[in-house]
Amino acid sequence: MKKEMKEEYLLPRCKFCGKQMIADTTLQSDKEAEEYAVMHCDCELARDYQEQVKKEREKEENKKKIRDAVSDFAQYCEKKLYVFDPDAEALLIAAGEAVLNGKIENIAVNVFGVKITISLSAKGKLKFKRSYKESAVVEVM
């Protein structure tokens, strides 16, 4: 005897307007179906929710980029044989987030003679600029 396989299809329904739709993917749970519906619905509340989700994702991506930029700077310090303090790392991450969120326009910090300027570019992208000047003075008698 052949076993009959019964597939249960979840029809996603928007939690804001109740609009039901057919998903173009397999959904595993009611919660997943609801999220799918809200993210594909065109009602006003769903669009607001979609925008909020988009902003949250961008915020998380930007936090990762800030951490990566600070990590690159830490590696640079390591190559120069400077000990990069975790407090300095936390400060640079917080400064990057403050600039990105529009709380401050720009900030410049000196760490071991390396000037780090954090600002937004004309295109609205976060910019970490590193300036390092090395000089030596030798006195000859």
C-alpha positions as CSV (number, residue, x, y, z in Angstrom):
1,M,0.0,0.0,0.0
2,K,1.1,3.5,-0.8
3,K,1.2,5.9,2.0
4,E,-0.6,9.1,1.2
5,M,1.3,12.1,2.1
6,K,-0.9,14.9,3.2
7,E,0.7,18.3,3.1
8,E,-0.8,21.1,5.1
9,Y,-0.6,24.5,3.5
10,L,-0.5,27.6,5.6
11,L,-2.2,30.5,4.1
12,P,-0.6,33.6,5.5
13,R,-2.9,36.3,6.8
14,C,-1.8,39.9,7.5
15,K,-2.2,40.6,11.2
16,F,-3.1,44.2,10.5
17,C,-5.8,44.0,7.8
18,G,-6.6,40.3,7.6
19,K,-5.7,40.0,3.9
20,Q,-4.9,36.4,3.0
21,M,-2.4,35.5,0.4
22,I,-0.7,32.5,-1.2
23,A,2.9,32.2,-0.2
24,D,5.6,31.4,-2.8
25,T,7.6,29.5,-0.3
26,T,7.0,26.7,2.3
27,L,6.0,28.1,5.7
28,Q,6.7,26.0,8.7
29,S,4.6,27.7,11.4
30,D,1.7,30.1,11.9
31,K,4.1,32.7,13.2
32,E,6.2,32.4,10.1
33,A,3.1,32.6,7.9
34,E,2.0,35.8,9.7
35,E,5.4,37.4,9.3
36,Y,5.4,36.5,5.6
37,A,1.9,38.0,5.2
38,V,2.8,41.2,7.0
39,M,6.1,41.6,5.0
40,H,4.2,41.1,1.7
41,C,1.0,43.0,2.4
42,D,0.4,46.5,1.1
43,C,-1.9,47.9,3.8
44,E,-0.7,51.0,5.6
45,L,0.1,49.4,8.9
46,A,2.0,46.6,7.2
47,R,4.1,49.1,5.2
48,D,4.9,50.9,8.5
49,Y,5.9,47.6,10.0
50,Q,8.0,46.7,6.9
51,E,9.8,50.1,7.2
52,Q,10.5,49.5,10.9
53,V,11.9,46.1,10.2
54,K,14.1,47.5,7.4
55,K,15.4,50.2,9.7
56,E,16.2,47.7,12.4
57,R,18.1,45.5,9.9
58,E,20.1,48.4,8.6
59,K,20.9,49.5,12.1
60,E,22.2,46.0,12.9
61,E,24.2,45.9,9.7
62,N,25.7,49.3,10.4
63,K,26.6,48.2,14.0
64,K,28.5,45.3,12.5
65,K,30.3,47.6,10.0
66,I,31.3,49.9,12.9
67,R,32.6,47.0,14.9
68,D,34.6,45.9,11.8
69,A,36.1,49.3,11.3
70,V,37.1,49.5,14.9
71,S,38.5,46.0,14.7
72,D,40.6,47.1,11.6
73,F,41.9,50.0,13.7
74,A,42.8,47.6,16.5
75,Q,44.7,45.4,14.1
76,Y,46.6,48.5,12.9
77,C,47.5,49.4,16.5
78,E,48.7,45.8,17.0
79,K,51.0,46.1,14.0
80,K,52.4,49.3,15.5
81,L,52.9,47.4,18.8
82,Y,50.3,49.5,20.6
83,V,48.0,47.9,23.1
84,F,44.5,48.8,22.0
85,D,42.5,49.1,25.2
86,P,38.9,47.6,25.3
87,D,37.6,50.9,26.7
88,A,39.0,52.8,23.7
89,E,37.3,50.2,21.5
90,A,34.0,50.7,23.2
91,L,34.4,54.5,22.9
92,L,35.0,54.3,19.2
93,I,32.0,52.0,18.7
94,A,29.8,54.3,20.7
95,A,31.1,57.4,18.8
96,G,30.4,55.7,15.5
97,E,26.9,54.9,16.5
98,A,26.3,58.4,17.7
99,V,27.5,59.9,14.4
100,L,25.4,57.4,12.4
101,N,22.3,58.1,14.4
102,G,22.7,61.9,14.0
103,K,23.4,62.6,17.6
104,I,26.7,64.2,16.8
105,E,28.0,65.5,13.5
106,N,31.6,64.2,13.8
107,I,34.2,63.3,16.4
108,A,38.0,63.2,16.4
109,V,39.9,61.0,18.9
110,N,43.6,60.6,19.3
111,V,44.8,57.1,20.3
112,F,48.6,56.6,20.5
113,G,49.2,59.5,18.2
114,V,46.8,58.2,15.7
115,K,43.9,60.6,15.0
116,I,40.7,58.9,14.2
117,T,37.9,61.1,12.7
118,I,34.4,59.6,12.5
119,S,31.9,61.4,10.3
120,L,29.3,60.9,7.6
121,S,30.3,61.2,4.0
122,A,28.3,63.3,1.5
123,K,26.5,60.1,0.5
124,G,25.4,59.5,4.1
125,K,27.9,56.7,4.8
126,L,29.9,56.4,8.0
127,K,33.5,57.3,7.4
128,F,36.4,56.3,9.7
129,K,39.5,58.4,8.8
130,R,42.8,57.4,10.3
131,S,45.8,59.9,10.3
132,Y,49.2,58.9,11.6
133,K,52.2,61.1,11.6
134,E,55.5,59.7,12.6
135,S,58.5,61.9,13.2
136,A,61.8,61.6,14.9
137,V,64.2,64.2,16.2
138,V,67.9,63.6,16.3
139,E,70.2,66.0,18.0
140,V,73.8,66.1,16.8
141,M,76.4,67.9,18.8
